[in-house]
Amino acid sequence: MSKEFEIHQDIDLPGTPEQVWKAVTDDTAAWMFPTGDWKAFVKVEEFPTHLVTRMEGPDGWFNQLEHQLTEGHQGTILRYVHSGIFVDDWDNQYDGASKHTAFYLHTLGQYLAHFNGRPVTFSDIQGPDAATAPNALDMFLTSLGLENAKEGESHSVNLPGSGLSEIVVDFRNENFVGLRTNSSMIRIFGRNAFGHRVGLTVHDFAPDADAQENTSLWQQAINEAYAQN
């Protein structure tokens, strides 16, 4: 049964309203995923303080994102509202969407603080069927040697294509893990908790980054993590 939803999030972000505006319009691949092909229209555009984009479909379906930006004492305060209609399994979809929102907006802050304005190479990697298991996120973290890693810690980790690398665990909860190096952000999604599979995105800011290579190496790593179990 279709039912409307609305997710609110307020967050303090480093950078000016103009920089945040650019990040949420032109630079989404740097912290979330590319949205250039979305069939959305701009409902409100008041640069650099208020942006509303919306997609609509049959039978009243819609998906809308609203960004309200105001200057704060140390950056920009973002008031984010995601609203729309979920068609099936409303409670599970709402839970997943609200938790994803918190992770994405945290990652937006990491991008603005550490990589703002740098060109990015984006990769999206999904685990195999075994990555749907209830303990699938733990299994993948164990393969990286990060099963006990806590938010705020630094670790030396063998990363695909990079070898031994220093990483910061910038986010960690029961569903999501954020890793940051001096040239990349790796976002690990425990979507097995929401009926899907563990996957990850790589946001690579190195000048010589190669999307195909990153995808291939990380795909091999995540496949091997579940083949061992």
ABEGO torsion letter per residue (X at the ends): XBBBBBBBBBBBBBEBAAAAAAAAAAAAAAABBBAAABBBBBABBBOAABBBBBBBBBGGBBBBBBBBBBBBAAEBBBBBBBBEBBABGAAAAAAAAAAAAAAAAAAAAAAAAAABGBBBBBBBBBBBAAAABAAAAAAAAAAAGAAABBBGBBBBBBBBGAEBBBBBBABBBAABBBBBBAABBBBBBBAAAAGBBBBBBBBBABAABBAAAAAAAAAAAAAAAAAAX
